[in-house]
Amino acid sequence: MAGPIPSKANSNTPKLLSLVLVIILSSVSYTLGVWKRGGPTTSASTSSLGVTIPCIFPRNTTNPKTHLSPTTSSAITPLDFTSHHSADDGGATTSPDETIKKYPPCSIKYSEYTPLSRDLVWYANVPHKELTVEKAVQNWIRYEDDRFRFPGGGTMFPHGADAYIDDIGKLINLKDGSIRTAIDTGCGVASWGAFLLSRNILPISFAPRDSHEAQVQFALERGVPALIGIMASKRLPYPSRAFDMAHCSRCLIPWGQYDGLYLIEVDRILRPGGYWILSGPPIRWRKYWKGWQRSREDLNAEQTQIENVTKSLCWKKLVEKDDLAIWQKPTNHLHCKKIRKSYKNLPLCSAQDPDKAWYTNLETCLTPLPDVSNNQEVAGGELEKWPRRLNAAPPRISLGTISGSRSRLRSTHSGVIYERGLIGTYQSWCEAMSTYPRTYDLIHADSVFTLYKDRCEMEDILLEMDRILRPEGSLIIRDDVDILVKVKRIADGLNWDSQIVNHENGPFEREKVLFVVKLYWTAPASADQQGSKSS
């Protein structure tokens, strides 16, 4: 006779107890792991790299302001990818640090290297006194003890750049936010751009390196965005419809010559409805022709040439008052297309991309604006006024004029930057940047080394970054972890202070962040220099 059949509930009891035991053990293990790692991680949405990075006394210096900390007490822990094992054969190995030549740090008194203000610059940073002599009567720049002072004067604004900008503001509106981006051609020491910054207008200044020495370097030391540049045979490195205002104050560019080639380029980079401001020769030549040491006939012919070119561009001359003349670009080309037959020497450009500016030749043709349906419509879309413009959808995106893959967007996004009221320039990191050494305080490189992986050497890019970065300046590089490990190895050879940290989204992201501070050091004196000092 068979015994009693066990109930189904009793047979499942051991399995249920085992499952509960596994859950309890897993929970205890997870809790211990989190406790040993220092607590739960903060979510990416509430973390801030700028807040949690520690600032302690750096190595080799007593100045705590700028260097990175090796401490592990921070919420962001530096990641160490260095090999710590010995050679397989057990022999002695040479540490990579032993092959790097160490230089003593500079005295702490030299640590204040950054520009003092728009009005003062250390002489040691730009050791050129030529302008203090050549432009003494024009109040450009003065030399005082160990620094330069910039009173704000200029050739065409003897009462100062602020008063000069006030005069412009009486003719066009500089206060309502409709003018945000500006370009200053032949900028000198960039006083016009320096004083525009205080009025919420963002300038780019450019000038060549000529007999006046390092004008652009003075501009950068004053904190004004500037590049070495010249109007010659290539387009300026900016997209079309980039600037709300262009300015020339005695910039000595032959605007009326070469079939108006240089004004045609200004037209390309001016936004629909943008302004071109000219002061200096030939404006008001009837008063200044003797001081300019030119004949009245020559100056009159030059102004006539400029007037003819602006008419062929369909610009409207708004005003000529005292030392200023202002023209305005049309908001669309409907009317211009109807009358352009009168100016057969200036056809519409048809083949080239108007945003293509890197090594692109200048052409004597009018860059057409996007099509519109009526005369009141702004070609390419109307922009919001600043500051709403910063966060509004740029017309190039909202109207669908930019489309395609991410690589395509990388080559066309500069126009979007300008439509947001910001500034930038086309640049290839396979070439030297058009600037002087030690002129930038911060460089941010997002996926730059991935982008240039098959185009040029990583060492060349880092050497160029080192050239243009100030001592104690900072560099932030975001890229794949394998690439950042190679970058850090080179950075250590450049005597940079650097550390790799995790992405904001956590340690499982392949993208990491490399923080760098360029240390302040000088090479030891050579034997010849030491001998000359001792003698």
Secondary structure, DSSP 8 states (H G I E B T S, - for coil): -------HHHHHHHHHHHHHHHHHHHHHHHHHHHHHTTS----TTT--HHHHS-----TT-S--SS-----S-SSS--B--------TT------GGGGS----B--GGG---S---SSEEETTTS---HHHHHTGGGTS-EEETTEEE-----SS-TT-HHHHHHHHHTTS--SSSS--EEEEES-TT-HHHHHHHTTT-EEEEEE--BTTB-HHHHHHHTT--EEE---SSB--SS-TT-EEEEEEES----TTSGGGHHHHHHHHHEEEEEEEEEESTTTTHHHHTTTTT--HHHHHHHHHHHHHHHHHTT-EEEEEETTEEEEE--S-SHHHHHHGGG-TTS-B--SS-TT--TT-B--SSB------SSTTS-TT-----TTHHHHS--HHHHTT---S-HHHHHHHTHHHHHHTT-------TTS--SS-TT-EEEEEEESHHHHTTTTS-HHHHHHHHHHHEEEEEEEEEEEEHHHHHHHHHHHHHTTEEEEEE-BTTBTT-SEEEEEEEE--B-----HHHHHHHH-
